[in-house]
Amino acid sequence: MFNDISMLVMKLKKYFFYWLFSMLVLTTLYAVFGPKTKRINLRSVNFHSTESAELYFKNMRSFSYDRIVDDKANYILYRIKSREKDTTLVGLNFLIVNNWLQDENYILAEFHPYSFIDGGLFSKNKNRCDTLMLDGSDAEAHFIFAAHFFEQLTAGSKFYYRNQQDKLVELGISEKNRKSLSKTLSDYFRLVGKLR
């Protein structure tokens, strides 16, 4: 009887190692050949977050942000600490706005100078070019712009804008700032339940 049990244990160990090896191979294949772009579902623009997402952001992620309390509007503003702070450079940052009275969170694109977005922002990845427009100044327009920007950012796109001479100029996003933008946008879209 002891011999039968030890044979069964050996078989189970063998099956477990086969299963473990196949899971590692499948995970590696998915990581290498799986989708590279994080897609945001824009059919339903949502500003509400679950309590668990809000607690995670406040307890784990908010320490990476400069926090400003706007008493007049009853908002809490979050700007990531690692952002590009030199406003003399043409650039883009994102601001997370927590409207705790309405239990909503917004994302706002901050352009410096603001006029550089007037002609749109162009993204180029391999042979594909897209135009990102900020169609309005309301929260939904900023949400849609941020979602499109995040998709292009995670795909490794380069960004361009039209200067005053109507020429396309690359938006100088350093690797550090690219990571900063990606962290801000992924934190926001996790906060509102668009990313897991």
C-alpha positions as CSV (number, residue, x, y, z in Angstrom):
1,M,0.0,0.0,0.0
2,F,2.8,2.4,0.8
3,N,4.4,1.7,-2.5
4,D,1.1,2.5,-4.3
5,I,0.9,5.9,-2.5
6,S,4.5,6.8,-3.3
7,M,3.9,5.9,-7.0
8,L,0.8,8.1,-7.0
9,V,2.7,11.0,-5.4
10,M,5.5,10.6,-8.0
11,K,2.9,10.8,-10.8
12,L,1.3,13.8,-9.3
13,K,4.6,15.6,-9.0
14,K,5.4,14.7,-12.6
15,Y,2.0,16.1,-13.8
16,F,2.5,19.2,-11.7
17,F,5.9,19.9,-13.2
18,Y,4.5,19.4,-16.7
19,W,1.7,21.8,-15.9
20,L,4.1,24.3,-14.4
21,F,6.4,24.1,-17.4
22,S,3.5,24.6,-19.9
23,M,2.2,27.6,-17.9
24,L,5.7,29.2,-18.0
25,V,5.9,28.6,-21.8
26,L,2.4,30.0,-22.4
27,T,3.1,33.1,-20.2
28,T,6.3,33.8,-22.0
29,L,4.7,33.4,-25.4
30,Y,1.9,35.8,-24.4
31,A,4.4,38.3,-23.0
32,V,6.5,38.2,-26.2
33,F,3.8,37.9,-28.8
34,G,0.7,39.3,-27.0
35,P,-0.9,42.7,-27.4
36,K,1.6,45.5,-26.8
37,T,-0.9,48.4,-26.6
38,K,-3.1,49.0,-23.6
39,R,-6.6,49.7,-24.9
40,I,-9.1,51.8,-23.0
41,N,-12.8,51.2,-23.6
42,L,-14.2,54.5,-24.7
43,R,-17.8,53.4,-25.3
44,S,-18.6,54.4,-21.7
45,V,-16.6,57.3,-20.3
46,N,-16.6,56.8,-16.5
47,F,-15.3,59.1,-13.8
48,H,-16.4,57.0,-10.8
49,S,-14.1,54.7,-9.0
50,T,-14.7,51.8,-6.7
51,E,-13.8,52.1,-3.0
52,S,-11.0,49.5,-3.4
53,A,-9.5,51.4,-6.4
54,E,-9.7,54.7,-4.4
55,L,-8.1,53.1,-1.3
56,Y,-5.3,51.6,-3.4
57,F,-4.6,54.9,-5.0
58,K,-4.7,56.9,-1.8
59,N,-2.7,54.4,0.3
60,M,-0.2,53.1,-2.3
61,R,0.1,55.4,-5.3
62,S,-0.6,58.9,-3.9
63,F,2.8,59.1,-2.3
64,S,4.3,59.5,-5.8
65,Y,2.3,62.6,-6.4
66,D,2.4,66.2,-5.3
67,R,-1.0,66.8,-3.6
68,I,-2.8,70.1,-3.7
69,V,-6.1,70.7,-1.9
70,D,-8.3,73.3,-3.7
71,D,-10.7,74.4,-0.9
72,K,-12.8,76.6,-3.2
73,A,-13.7,73.9,-5.6
74,N,-13.4,71.0,-3.0
75,Y,-11.0,69.2,-5.3
76,I,-7.7,67.3,-4.5
77,L,-5.2,67.7,-7.3
78,Y,-2.5,65.2,-8.0
79,R,0.6,65.8,-10.1
80,I,3.2,63.1,-10.3
81,K,6.5,64.1,-8.7
82,S,8.6,62.8,-11.5
83,R,7.0,64.9,-14.2
84,E,8.8,67.4,-16.4
85,K,8.7,70.7,-14.4
86,D,10.5,72.9,-16.8
87,T,7.6,75.0,-18.3
88,T,9.9,76.7,-20.8
89,L,10.1,73.5,-22.8
90,V,7.2,72.5,-25.0
91,G,5.6,69.6,-23.2
92,L,2.7,67.7,-21.8
93,N,1.7,66.5,-18.3
94,F,-1.4,65.1,-16.8
95,L,-3.3,66.1,-13.7
96,I,-5.6,63.8,-11.7
97,V,-8.4,65.7,-10.1
98,N,-10.3,64.0,-7.3
99,N,-13.8,65.5,-6.8
100,W,-14.6,63.9,-3.5
101,L,-18.0,65.6,-3.2
102,Q,-19.3,63.9,-6.4
103,D,-17.1,60.8,-5.9
104,E,-15.5,61.3,-9.3
105,N,-12.0,61.5,-10.7
106,Y,-10.9,63.4,-13.8
107,I,-7.8,63.5,-15.9
108,L,-6.7,66.8,-17.3
109,A,-4.0,67.3,-19.9
110,E,-1.7,70.2,-19.1
111,F,0.1,71.7,-22.1
112,H,3.0,74.2,-21.9
113,P,2.6,76.4,-23.8
114,Y,-1.1,75.7,-24.2
115,S,-1.1,76.9,-27.8
116,F,1.0,74.0,-29.1
117,I,-2.1,71.7,-29.0
118,D,-4.2,73.9,-31.3
119,G,-3.0,72.1,-34.4
120,G,-3.3,68.7,-32.8
121,L,-0.7,66.2,-31.6
122,F,0.5,63.7,-34.1
123,S,1.7,60.2,-33.2
124,K,3.9,58.0,-35.3
125,N,4.6,54.4,-34.7
126,K,6.4,52.4,-37.5
127,N,4.4,53.2,-40.6
128,R,1.2,54.4,-38.8
129,C,0.4,58.0,-38.1
130,D,-2.5,59.2,-36.0
131,T,-3.8,62.7,-35.0
132,L,-4.8,63.3,-31.4
133,M,-7.1,66.2,-30.9
134,L,-8.4,67.7,-27.7
135,D,-12.0,68.4,-28.8
136,G,-13.2,70.7,-26.1
137,S,-12.2,71.6,-22.6
138,D,-14.6,69.5,-20.6
139,A,-13.7,66.4,-18.6
140,E,-14.9,64.0,-21.2
141,A,-12.7,65.5,-23.9
142,H,-9.7,65.3,-21.7
143,F,-10.6,61.7,-20.8
144,I,-10.8,60.7,-24.5
145,F,-7.5,62.6,-25.3
146,A,-5.7,60.9,-22.4
147,A,-7.0,57.4,-23.4
148,H,-5.7,57.9,-27.0
149,F,-2.5,59.3,-25.8
150,F,-2.0,56.4,-23.4
151,E,-2.6,53.9,-26.1
152,Q,0.0,55.5,-28.4
153,L,2.4,56.0,-25.5
154,T,2.3,52.3,-24.6
155,A,2.8,51.4,-28.3
156,G,6.1,53.3,-28.2
157,S,4.9,56.1,-30.6
158,K,6.8,59.3,-31.1
159,F,4.8,62.5,-30.8
160,Y,4.9,65.6,-33.0
161,Y,3.2,69.1,-33.0
162,R,3.0,71.9,-35.5
163,N,5.1,74.9,-34.7
164,Q,4.4,78.5,-35.6
165,Q,6.0,78.0,-39.0
166,D,3.5,75.1,-39.6
167,K,6.3,72.5,-39.5
168,L,6.1,69.2,-37.7
169,V,8.4,69.2,-34.7
170,E,9.0,66.2,-32.4
171,L,7.7,66.6,-28.9
172,G,10.7,66.0,-26.8
173,I,9.6,63.4,-24.3
174,S,12.6,62.0,-22.4
175,E,12.5,58.3,-21.3
176,K,12.1,59.5,-17.7
177,N,9.1,61.7,-18.7
178,R,7.6,58.9,-20.8
179,K,7.6,56.6,-17.7
180,S,6.1,59.4,-15.7
181,L,3.3,60.0,-18.2
182,S,2.7,56.3,-18.4
183,K,2.5,55.9,-14.6
184,T,0.1,58.8,-14.3
185,L,-2.2,57.6,-17.0
186,S,-2.2,53.9,-15.8
187,D,-2.8,55.1,-12.2
188,Y,-5.8,57.2,-13.4
189,F,-7.3,54.5,-15.6
190,R,-7.0,51.9,-12.9
191,L,-8.6,54.4,-10.5
192,V,-11.7,54.7,-12.8
193,G,-11.8,50.9,-13.5
194,K,-10.6,51.0,-17.1
195,L,-7.4,49.0,-16.5
196,R,-6.8,46.0,-14.3
